[in-house]
């Protein structure tokens, strides 16, 4: 029983965003890309992009006041961020 709890806890820590609501996801992803030097002072929305995701990497479209980004979240690494639109 303890082994199953540890596995679930580790899996949750590695990929926490699917469990978050859209409001939380946009704030978490915005904070993550800001830490990498991207502008996102007003996160407006975040949407999962299953077609752009890869095994072990979640892709999201993050819309901010300054730009729209395609953000690929890679565990234990910096996010792969591409600007897909600017305002």
N, C-alpha and C positions, 0 to 999 in steps of 0.2 A: 504494500500500500504506500509506504513512504517513497519508494522509487517512482511510482506513478505521479505523486504530488510534485516531486522534484522535476520530472520531465515536463509536466504542464507548466510549472513556474518558469523553467528555462525557456520554453517555447514562447510563453507570454512576454518575457523580457526581451527576446530577440525580435519579435514582430508585434509590437503593441498597437499599432495604428488601426488595424481592421476593427478592433473592439471599440475604438473611440467614435464618438459622434462626429458629424461634419464640422460642428463648431470647434471642438477640441482639435481635430486633425489639422484644420487650417492654422490654428495658433501654434501647434507643435512644429509643423513643417515650416512655417514662417520663421519661427525662432531658430530652427536648424539652419536655414539658408542665410539668415542674417549673420549667424556666427561664422559663415564662410565669406562674408563681404557683400552679399546681394542685398539690394534694397527691397524691403517689404514692410513698410511702416503701417499699412492698412490692409491686412489680409481679409479678403472678401469671401473666398470659397476655396474648397479643396475637393477634388473628385478623383477617385481611384481610376486608373487607366489600365485595365487588365490586358489589353492588347499590347501595351508598351512595357508591361512587367516581364520579368524573367524569373526563373526559379531562384528563390532566395532574395529577390529584389522587387520591392513594390514601386510602381510608378504612379505618380499623382500629378494632376494639373492643379497648380496653385495660382489663383488670381489675386493680385495685390493692386493697390492704388497706382503703383508705378509701372507694373508689367505683369505678364502672365508667364509662368515658368512650367516646364516639364521637369519634375523632380523625381529622380530614381533613388530610393533609399536603399543603401547597401549596409548591412549590419557591420558594425565596428570599423566603418570607413566614412570618409566625407561623402556627402550626397553628390550625385552626378546631376548638375543643374544646367538646363538649356533655356534661354529666353525664347519664347515662341510668339511673343507679342509685346508691344510696348505702348504706353499711353502718352 
